[in-house]
């Protein structure tokens, strides 16, 4: 695999994303930020959590033989053990992160997606790429967004509404009928979307945090095919540059209502060699 990636913090904020790779494995995490004046019960913070879990997962993919689901479960358990004696892991705001993992072994590409970061597979012979994203958080959150989206992004009223929105969603996090994200419970790994495809059937793979994927799925300024073209021809930095350009053109969110004017943005492009594959979704009722 030939991997290029870029990660850029939102202006004035720490970067809570994590991206890392080996020749045959790649992991991306997007830490779920804690709004101003909102408690988390953790003294370490979201960036620490994303880096700790991300590095643990990469080690697990390169050193172990378990499934990606098993590696994620063990990783969540291991990181929880690093701070359960210091932090309140029962707190509803305990640090969490989305997860994408891909691993190539013996000509096979395995992948896992948990929460709303986006995996894009450029399948050889397919007119359109296949997009894998867990949309359960967006589905759960839609009824609660109206008050926040009606306000100018970045205004004091919007900041308050965003905090309330995030804290409301905590009541739906990692429970039946809600959405799932890596935090403290290893059983969460069983809710991830997983799949396998022959590596020679995939030309390239893109991994995007939602701060980078917003060029397509929130701003609608490019298609997934066009995003792959940007990544291949100009690299991840250019895709992020276009995201920032759009954000600066709409600072108040009047055209594109959103929780954050700017978000941490991470993009990775993995060129393989080159139809079908399947995505395992949790059984109905397993949520």
C-alpha positions in Angstrom: 0.0 0.0 0.0 1.1 3.5 -0.7 -0.4 5.9 1.8 -0.5 9.7 2.0 -2.3 11.6 4.6 -2.8 15.0 6.2 -4.4 16.2 9.4 -5.1 19.8 10.3 -6.6 21.2 13.6 -9.5 23.6 13.4 -8.2 27.1 13.8 -7.6 27.9 17.5 -8.3 24.3 18.7 -6.2 21.3 19.5 -6.3 18.5 16.9 -8.3 15.6 18.4 -8.0 13.4 15.3 -5.4 10.6 15.0 -4.0 9.0 11.9 -1.2 6.4 11.5 -0.1 3.6 9.2 2.3 0.7 8.6 2.9 -0.8 5.1 -0.2 -3.0 5.6 -2.5 -1.3 8.1 -4.1 2.1 8.6 -6.1 3.6 11.4 -8.0 6.9 11.7 -9.8 8.2 14.8 -11.9 11.3 15.2 -12.1 12.3 18.9 -15.5 13.5 19.9 -14.7 17.0 21.3 -16.0 18.2 24.7 -17.8 21.6 24.3 -16.7 24.5 26.4 -18.2 24.4 30.0 -19.2 20.7 29.5 -17.7 18.1 31.9 -16.2 14.8 30.8 -15.1 13.1 34.0 -11.6 12.6 32.5 -8.4 14.5 33.3 -6.6 13.4 30.1 -8.9 14.7 27.4 -10.1 13.7 24.0 -6.8 14.1 22.1 -5.1 11.7 24.6 -7.9 9.2 24.2 -7.7 9.2 20.4 -3.9 8.9 20.4 -3.9 6.2 23.0 -6.6 4.1 21.3 -5.2 4.7 17.8 -1.7 3.6 18.6 -3.0 0.6 20.5 -5.2 -0.4 17.5 -2.3 0.0 15.0 -0.1 -2.2 17.2 -2.9 -4.8 17.5 -3.3 -4.9 13.7 0.4 -5.4 13.0 1.2 -7.7 15.9 -1.9 -9.8 16.3 -4.0 -12.2 14.2 -7.5 -11.4 15.6 -10.3 -9.9 13.7 -10.6 -6.1 13.5 -13.6 -6.3 15.8 -11.6 -8.3 18.4 -8.7 -5.9 18.1 -11.0 -2.9 18.6 -12.6 -4.5 21.7 -9.2 -5.3 23.2 -8.0 -1.8 22.4 -11.0 -0.1 24.1 -10.5 -2.3 27.1 -6.8 -1.6 27.3 -7.2 2.2 27.1 -9.9 2.1 29.7 -7.5 0.4 32.1 -5.0 3.2 31.6 -7.2 5.7 33.4 -10.0 3.9 35.2 -8.2 4.5 38.5 -8.0 8.3 37.9 -11.0 9.2 35.9 -14.8 8.7 36.1 -15.4 6.3 33.3 -19.1 6.2 34.2 -19.4 9.9 33.3 -21.7 10.2 30.2 -19.1 12.6 28.7 -16.1 10.3 29.0 -13.8 10.7 26.0 -14.8 8.8 22.8 -13.8 8.6 19.2 -14.9 7.3 15.8 -12.8 4.5 14.4 -11.7 3.4 10.9 -9.4 0.4 10.6 -8.1 -1.3 7.4 -5.6 -4.1 7.2 -4.2 -6.1 4.2 -3.2 -9.7 4.8 -2.5 -12.4 2.2 -4.2 -10.4 -0.6 -7.3 -9.6 1.4 -8.4 -6.2 2.7 -10.4 -6.1 5.9 -12.1 -2.9 7.1 -14.0 -1.7 10.1 -16.0 1.5 10.6 -17.5 2.7 13.9 -19.4 6.0 14.0 -19.4 8.7 11.4 -16.0 8.9 9.9 -16.1 7.9 6.3 -14.4 5.0 4.3 -14.5 5.3 0.5 -13.5 2.3 -1.6 -12.6 2.8 -5.2 -13.6 -0.6 -6.5 -12.2 -1.5 -9.9 -14.8 -1.6 -12.6 -17.4 0.3 -10.6 -18.8 3.6 -11.9 -19.1 5.0 -8.4 -17.1 4.4 -5.3 -18.6 2.5 -2.3 -19.0 4.6 0.8 -19.1 3.1 4.2 -20.3 5.3 7.1 -22.2 4.6 10.2 -25.0 7.2 10.2 -26.8 6.3 13.4 -25.6 9.4 15.3 -26.9 11.6 12.5 -30.2 9.8 12.6 -30.5 10.1 16.3 -29.4 13.7 16.4 -31.6 15.1 13.6 -34.7 15.9 15.9 -32.5 17.9 18.3 -30.6 20.1 15.7 -33.3 22.7 14.9 -32.6 25.1 17.7 -28.8 25.0 17.1 -29.0 25.2 13.3 -31.3 28.3 13.4 -28.5 30.3 15.1 -25.4 31.9 13.7 -22.5 29.5 14.0 -20.0 30.7 16.6 -22.4 33.1 18.3 -22.7 32.8 22.1 -26.2 31.5 21.7 -25.0 28.9 19.2 -22.2 27.8 21.5 -24.8 27.2 24.3 -27.1 25.4 21.9 -24.3 23.2 20.6 -23.3 22.3 24.2 -26.9 21.3 24.9 -27.1 19.3 21.7 -23.9 17.3 22.5 -25.1 16.7 26.1 -28.5 15.5 24.9 -26.8 13.1 22.5 -24.9 11.6 25.4 -28.1 10.1 26.6 -28.2 8.0 23.3 -24.6 7.1 23.2 -23.7 3.4 23.2 -27.1 2.1 24.0 -29.9 0.3 22.2 -31.7 2.5 19.8 -28.9 5.1 19.9 -25.5 5.3 18.2 -22.2 3.6 18.9 -18.7 5.1 19.3 -15.5 3.9 21.0 -15.4 4.9 24.6 -15.0 2.6 27.6 -17.2 -0.5 26.8 -15.4 -3.1 24.6 -18.7 -4.6 23.6 -19.2 -1.4 21.5 -16.8 -3.0 18.9 -19.5 -5.5 18.0 -21.6 -2.7 16.6 -19.0 -1.6 14.0 -19.6 -2.0 10.3 -17.1 -4.6 8.9 -16.2 -6.1 5.6 -13.7 -7.9 3.5 -12.6 -7.5 -0.1 -9.9 -8.9 -2.2 -7.1 -6.3 -2.4 -6.7 -6.7 -6.1 -10.4 -5.7 -6.6 -9.8 -2.3 -5.0 -7.8 0.5 -6.7 -7.6 2.9 -3.8 -9.2 3.6 -0.4 -9.8 7.0 1.3 -10.3 7.5 5.1 -11.9 10.8 6.1 -12.8 12.3 9.5 -16.1 14.1 9.3 -14.2 17.4 9.3 -12.8 16.4 5.9 -15.8 14.5 4.5 -17.9 17.6 4.9 -16.7 18.9 1.5 -19.0 16.1 0.1 -21.6 15.1 2.7 -22.4 18.5 4.2 -21.2 21.2 1.7 -22.0 19.1 -1.4 -19.2 20.9 -3.3 -17.9 17.6 -4.6 -19.0 14.0 -5.2 -17.2 11.1 -3.7 -15.7 10.4 -7.1 -14.4 13.9 -7.3 -13.0 13.7 -3.8 -11.1 10.6 -4.8 -9.8 12.6 -7.8 -8.6 15.4 -5.5 -6.8 13.0 -3.2 -5.1 11.2 -6.1 -4.1 14.2 -8.1 -3.4 16.9 -5.5 -3.2 15.0 -2.2 -5.0 15.2 1.2 -3.7 18.7 1.9 -5.7 20.0 -1.1 -8.9 18.4 0.0 -8.6 19.9 3.4 -7.7 23.3 1.8 -11.0 23.2 -0.1 -12.9 22.4 3.1 -11.3 25.4 4.9 -12.1 27.6 1.9 -15.8 26.6 2.1 -15.9 27.1 5.9 -14.4 30.6 5.6 -16.9 31.5 2.9 -19.8 30.7 5.3 -18.6 31.5 8.9 -22.1 32.0 10.3 -23.4 28.7 8.9 -26.2 30.5 6.9 -25.6 28.3 3.9 -24.4 25.2 5.7 -25.7 25.0 9.3 -23.3 23.0 11.5 -22.2 22.5 15.0 -18.7 23.9 14.4 -17.6 26.6 12.0 -14.4 24.7 11.6 -13.6 21.1 12.5 -10.4 19.1 12.8 -9.9 17.6 9.4 -8.0 14.4 8.6 -7.8 12.6 5.2 -5.8 9.6 4.1 -5.5 8.2 0.6 -4.3 4.6 0.2 -3.4 3.4 -3.3 -3.6 -0.4 -3.7 -3.4 -2.3 -7.0 -6.5 -3.2 -8.0 -16.0 -6.2 -7.6 -17.7 -7.2 -5.0 -17.3 -7.0 -1.2 -19.7 -7.1 1.7 -20.3 -4.9 4.7 -21.4 -6.7 7.9 -24.0 -4.6 9.8 -25.3 -5.4 13.2 -28.3 -7.7 13.2 -31.7 -5.9 13.6 -32.4 -5.7 17.3 -28.7 -5.9 18.2 -28.7 -2.1 18.8 
